[in-house]
């Protein structure tokens, strides 16, 4: 098992991509610490992965980071997948300050807080891997998603800064940047009907050069590869694009 004996903290582990990544690491023997603010989703994960440690709360608040580190001990791998993209946040004039601050807090500030939390022990041990979930929107803004695009661009620069500052201390940091995935994020999904979701899926198939949405399972497999020093040990500070060719269009 590739990650046997490794402590892996997964932020946003309750659903979507975070849940798929959780399953992947569990199958590879990792010691899991799962964080999400959705208690019901975490409870489901606790049933599936009985040995996992569970921390419920807002990832953008420092006490949750402190609580996680008390539970986890030294962290070998940090995976940050927490993210929101509310429908009410559009272009700059159409985005409220409340939405702006919420998006930056969840998508970027929480990534910073967890990175700041795990890095000192990684630096001391001269070993560690951080993988953040970005988006192609952080590289090429999508229409009417100004705050989301800015937050994901910030995540990419956060990873690059960590990679540059700590490469000689044995630490790697990268960003997985998907395009259209099989479902929208949890905050959007709650506000969309089945018809809305079906239309989105059809639109994605038409827009993506390979003709389909990305699957959580294949993104999770890529995440595990990027965290495996044996095969990705020379990759750091990179936004890894997995978008079915959308950036080519």
N, C-alpha and C positions, 0 to 999 in steps of 0.2 A: 504494500500500500504506500502510495507516494507521500502521504502526509501523516503517517503514523507518528505519534509523539509530538506533533506540532499543535500549538494553540492558535486557533484561527478565530478572530473576532469578525462577525459579519453584522454590519449596521444596515437595517432595513431588511431583515431576514424573514419577515412575516409572510410576504407574498411576492408574486412576480419574479423578476430576475433574482432578487435576493434569496427567495425560497429555492429556486433552481440551483443556485450556487451552493446553498446550504446542503442540499441533497448530494451534490457532487463531492463536496469535501467530506461528508459523512461516509460515503462509499469508499473514500480513499483513506479512512482511518484517522481523520483529524479530531482533535479535542475542540469542541465547538462552544463558542459563547455567542448567543444570538440576541440582538437588540432590535426592538421595534416599539413604536408607540401604540400599535394596535394590539391590545391584550388578547382578544379572541384569536387573532392570527398567530400570536406567539404561543398561546395555549395549544393550538393545533400542532405547531412545530414541536412543542414539548412532548406531545403524545407520540409523534413520529420518531423523534430522536431523543430517547429517554435519558441519555447520558449528557445531553447538552445543558449548559448553564443558560438561564434566561434572565434578561434584564429588560423591563418594560419602562418606557419613558421617552421623552422628547430628546432626540440625539443632539439638538442644538443647545442643550443646557449642560453646563459643565458638571453639575452633580451626577448626571447619568454617566459621564465619562469616568468620574471617580469611582462610582459604584461598579462599573464594568471592570475596571482595573483591580478592584478588591476581589472580584469574583474570578477573574482570569489569571492573575499573576502575569509574569512576563509574556508578551504577545509575540509570536513568530510572524504571523500574517494578519494584516488588517485589510478587510474588504469593506468598502463604503458604497452602498447602493441606495441609500436614502435619497428620496427626491420627490418634488411636487412640481406640477405644471398646471395651475388652475386655469379654467376656461375664462375666468374674468380678467386675467392678465393678458393684454394684447400688445399693441404698439406702445410707444412711450407715453403719448398723451392719454391713451386709454387704460393705462395701468395705475391703479391707486398706490399710494405710498404703503398702505397696509399690505397689499399683495407683493409689492417689490420687496419689502423687508422680510416677509414670510418666505418668499422663494430664496432669497439670498441666505437667510438663516438656515433653512433646511438643507438646501443643495450645496452650499459652500461653507458657511460657518461651522456646521456640524462636522464636515470633513476636516476642517482645520483643527477643531477641538479634539477630535479623536486622534488625528495625526500627532498633535502636540502631546497627547496623553501617552501614546505608545512609544514614541521615538526615544525618550531618554534611556529606557531599558534596552531598546534595540542598539542604540549607540554604545552602551556599556558592553553589550555582548558582541558587538561588531557583526550583527546579522539581523536581517529583517526585510520584509517585503510589504509594500502598501499598494493596493490596487483600488482605484476610484472608478466609479461609473460616471462617464461623461456623456457626450452625445455629439453627433456630427453638427448639431446646432451650435456647439462651442467652437467649431472651426469655420462653419458657413451658416450664418444666421438664417433661420427660417422665418417666413412672414408672420407678423403679429404674435411673436413670442419673445419680445425684447428682454424681459427680465430673466427668462429661462436661458436664453442664449448667453447672456452676460454671466449668469451663475455657472454655466458649464465651461465657458472660457476661463473663468476663474479657477475652476477645479483643475483644468489642464495646466495652468500656470503654477498652481499649488504643487502638483506632482512634479513638475519640472524643477521647481525651486528645491524641493526636498531631494530629488535625485542629484542635483548639482552640489548641494551643500553636504550630502552625506554619502556619496558614492564610495569614498575612500574609507568609510567606516562600515562597509559591507552591506549597505542598505540600498534597495531598489524601490522605485516608485513609478507606476505607469497608470494610464487611464484607458479603460475600455470604452470606445465611442461607437455605440450602435446607431443604426438608422431606425427605420420602422420595425418595431417588434410586434409579436403576436397579440399584445393587448396594450392599452394605455395604462398609465400609472394609476395607482389605487384612487388618488384624489379625483382624477377625471372620470374614472370608471363609474364611481358612485353617482355621477351626474349625467351619465349618458345611457340612453335606452338601448335595447338589443338592436333596434333598427339603426341607431347612430353608430354602434360598434360595427355592424355589418357593412355599412356604407364606408366607414373608415378602412376596413379591411380590403374592400374592393378598390378604393382609391389608392391604397398602398400598392396593391398588386399592379395597378396601371402605371404607377410612378417609378417603381423600383426596377432597374434594368434586368435583374434576374427573375422578375415576375412574381415575387412573393414577399411576405413579411419574414423577418428573422424569427427564429424559435428560441425560447428561453434556454432550452437544453443545449443548443449549439453555442450560445453565448456563455453558458456556464462552463462548457468544456474548454472554451478559449480562456476564460478566467483562470481555470485551474492550470492550464498550460503556462500562462503568464506568471503564475505564482510558483512554478516549479523551477527551482534554480538549476536543475540538471539540464533542462532544455531551453530555458529563457534567461539564464544567468547573465547574459551579455546585453540584455534589453533593459534600459532604464530611461526615464524621462520622456517616454513616448506616448502620444495619443494613438492607440491602436484602433483603426477604423474597421468596423464590420457592418457594412451597410448595403450589401447586395449591389454595389456599384452606384449608389445615389450621388456620391460626391463627383462622379464622372459626368453627370448630366449637366 
